[in-house]
Amino acid sequence: MARRKLKLTFPPELVTSPVVYQLGQDFGLSATMRRGDISEDHSWVVLEVEGSDEDIDKGLAWVSEKGITVEDLESEVA
């Protein structure tokens, strides 16, 4: 299992989208929100995600395709 700490920055049109939920449902990832800031025109969240490297990579590719900026804060193999 791999664990990554990520910062996701959302464009205004995706602020209310269930992105974290979909990462769990569609990609089998466990996501824990550590902090965040949400407003009408800007939002970001720091997540710790766990799963296989392949599933994490697929989930992050999907998030990026939606227009969400992903910053890898640290990676760790568990």
Backbone bond lengths (Angstrom), bond angles and torsions (degrees), N, CA, C in turn:
res aa  C-N    CA-C-N  psi(-1)  N-CA   C-N-CA  omega(-1)  CA-C   N-CA-C  phi
1 M - - - 1.453 - - 1.517 109.81 -
2 A 1.288 114.56 141.28 1.460 120.73 177.68 1.520 108.29 -110.72
3 R 1.301 115.47 153.02 1.465 121.90 176.59 1.517 107.07 -132.62
4 R 1.329 115.29 133.87 1.466 119.69 177.73 1.518 109.51 -133.63
5 K 1.314 114.05 143.65 1.462 120.86 174.46 1.518 106.78 -104.57
6 L 1.319 116.04 122.74 1.457 122.22 -171.98 1.518 111.76 -129.56
7 K 1.315 115.58 151.36 1.453 121.09 169.60 1.522 106.88 -114.86
8 L 1.324 116.02 121.76 1.459 121.71 177.02 1.520 108.28 -106.68
9 T 1.324 117.00 129.00 1.459 122.60 177.63 1.523 107.80 -114.63
10 F 1.325 116.03 121.99 1.458 122.98 -172.21 1.521 112.02 -98.64
11 P 1.339 117.59 139.43 1.465 119.78 170.56 1.537 108.76 -73.47
12 P 1.318 117.61 158.68 1.473 121.08 -175.17 1.531 114.12 -52.62
13 E 1.311 118.33 -37.58 1.466 120.14 -176.13 1.533 113.49 -72.42
14 L 1.323 117.92 -11.34 1.468 121.00 -179.80 1.527 113.75 -110.60
15 V 1.329 116.98 6.31 1.465 120.64 -176.48 1.528 111.46 -57.30
16 T 1.315 118.56 -36.89 1.467 121.09 -176.68 1.528 113.66 -97.34
17 S 1.315 118.28 4.72 1.468 121.30 179.58 1.532 110.89 -76.08
18 P 1.337 117.53 143.84 1.469 121.36 -178.12 1.533 112.71 -82.61
19 V 1.302 117.09 57.39 1.464 122.49 -173.72 1.529 112.04 -64.26
20 V 1.321 118.02 -45.61 1.466 121.06 -178.44 1.530 109.57 -63.97
21 Y 1.307 117.00 -42.34 1.464 121.28 176.96 1.531 110.53 -59.15
22 Q 1.320 116.62 -45.97 1.462 120.78 -178.66 1.524 112.32 -65.30
23 L 1.323 118.45 -32.67 1.466 120.16 175.37 1.524 110.32 -59.59
24 G 1.314 116.59 -40.07 1.457 120.66 178.12 1.516 112.40 -71.05
25 Q 1.314 116.76 -47.12 1.460 121.43 -176.15 1.524 113.61 -71.91
26 D 1.315 116.98 -46.18 1.462 121.06 -172.56 1.526 113.73 -86.90
27 F 1.337 116.82 -24.92 1.461 119.91 -174.63 1.524 113.22 -121.51
28 G 1.320 117.51 2.55 1.454 121.63 176.82 1.519 114.66 66.60
29 L 1.316 116.29 28.15 1.464 120.11 -178.30 1.518 110.43 -96.24
30 S 1.305 115.50 148.86 1.453 122.28 171.24 1.525 106.28 -99.12
31 A 1.325 116.93 123.57 1.465 120.75 -176.95 1.525 110.00 -123.77
32 T 1.319 115.29 129.48 1.454 122.06 176.84 1.515 108.34 -118.52
33 M 1.339 115.68 122.36 1.461 119.56 178.35 1.524 109.08 -80.91
34 R 1.318 116.10 128.76 1.464 121.62 -179.45 1.524 112.59 -101.33
35 R 1.299 116.73 -33.00 1.467 120.99 175.04 1.513 108.18 -168.28
36 G 1.309 115.31 167.87 1.449 119.20 179.91 1.516 111.70 -177.06
37 D 1.312 114.92 171.87 1.453 122.92 177.23 1.520 106.79 -146.42
38 I 1.329 115.84 124.42 1.458 120.33 -177.07 1.513 109.22 -127.88
39 S 1.325 115.53 127.97 1.462 121.28 173.20 1.525 106.37 -139.48
40 E 1.314 116.89 -179.21 1.463 120.47 -177.23 1.520 113.59 -64.69
41 D 1.330 117.32 -34.00 1.458 119.63 -173.41 1.523 114.25 -115.41
42 H 1.324 117.32 2.42 1.457 119.79 -178.22 1.524 108.96 -158.58
43 S 1.307 116.60 139.22 1.458 118.84 172.56 1.513 110.56 -156.07
44 W 1.319 114.32 151.38 1.459 121.55 174.68 1.517 107.98 -148.81
45 V 1.330 115.18 157.30 1.446 121.19 178.46 1.527 108.59 -146.28
46 V 1.328 116.17 140.82 1.461 121.38 172.84 1.523 106.34 -100.26
47 L 1.329 115.30 122.99 1.464 122.40 -177.82 1.510 110.56 -120.11
48 E 1.322 115.71 148.18 1.451 121.36 163.47 1.519 105.11 -108.61
49 V 1.321 116.90 120.83 1.455 120.73 179.05 1.519 109.56 -113.76
50 E 1.336 114.79 143.54 1.456 121.36 177.35 1.513 109.00 -127.61
51 G 1.320 114.86 143.10 1.448 121.90 177.57 1.509 108.65 164.67
52 S 1.308 116.45 -172.25 1.463 118.84 176.44 1.527 108.61 -71.41
53 D 1.322 115.84 154.14 1.472 119.38 177.40 1.519 110.87 -55.76
54 E 1.329 116.29 -40.88 1.466 120.97 -178.82 1.530 111.26 -63.23
55 D 1.333 117.24 -45.30 1.467 120.13 -179.97 1.530 111.77 -66.82
56 I 1.325 116.30 -39.50 1.471 119.15 177.37 1.520 110.02 -62.68
57 D 1.328 117.25 -45.98 1.467 120.55 179.34 1.526 111.58 -60.28
58 K 1.331 117.23 -42.34 1.470 120.84 178.61 1.526 110.63 -64.23
59 G 1.335 116.78 -43.48 1.457 120.59 179.21 1.517 112.40 -63.29
60 L 1.325 116.36 -41.75 1.469 119.82 179.76 1.523 111.74 -69.49
61 A 1.324 117.08 -34.25 1.469 119.81 175.66 1.528 109.70 -63.35
62 W 1.329 116.83 -43.27 1.463 121.50 178.51 1.534 111.12 -61.55
63 V 1.345 116.20 -44.99 1.465 121.16 179.32 1.531 110.04 -60.68
64 S 1.325 116.66 -44.94 1.468 120.57 179.91 1.519 111.66 -63.47
65 E 1.337 116.97 -39.23 1.472 120.85 178.66 1.524 111.51 -62.29
66 K 1.319 117.45 -29.45 1.465 121.48 178.88 1.529 111.89 -75.96
67 G 1.340 117.81 -11.15 1.461 121.05 179.14 1.519 113.74 100.92
68 I 1.322 116.71 13.02 1.463 122.01 178.77 1.525 107.99 -91.51
69 T 1.315 116.70 132.46 1.459 121.60 178.42 1.525 109.21 -82.35
70 V 1.344 115.92 130.63 1.459 121.68 -179.41 1.520 109.14 -114.34
71 E 1.332 114.97 127.10 1.461 121.05 175.54 1.528 107.65 -119.92
72 D 1.333 117.07 121.54 1.468 121.76 179.08 1.527 107.89 -83.29
73 L 1.338 116.07 111.05 1.460 120.72 -177.13 1.523 111.62 -82.36
74 E 1.309 117.30 -31.90 1.469 122.44 174.65 1.518 108.56 -171.93
75 S 1.304 117.33 154.10 1.459 122.03 177.48 1.522 108.33 -126.85
76 E 1.318 114.69 148.77 1.459 119.67 -179.82 1.534 107.45 -152.11
77 V 1.305 116.59 135.80 1.459 121.45 175.15 1.510 107.17 -96.79
78 A 1.342 115.81 125.69 1.470 120.40 -178.48 1.511 110.65 -102.03
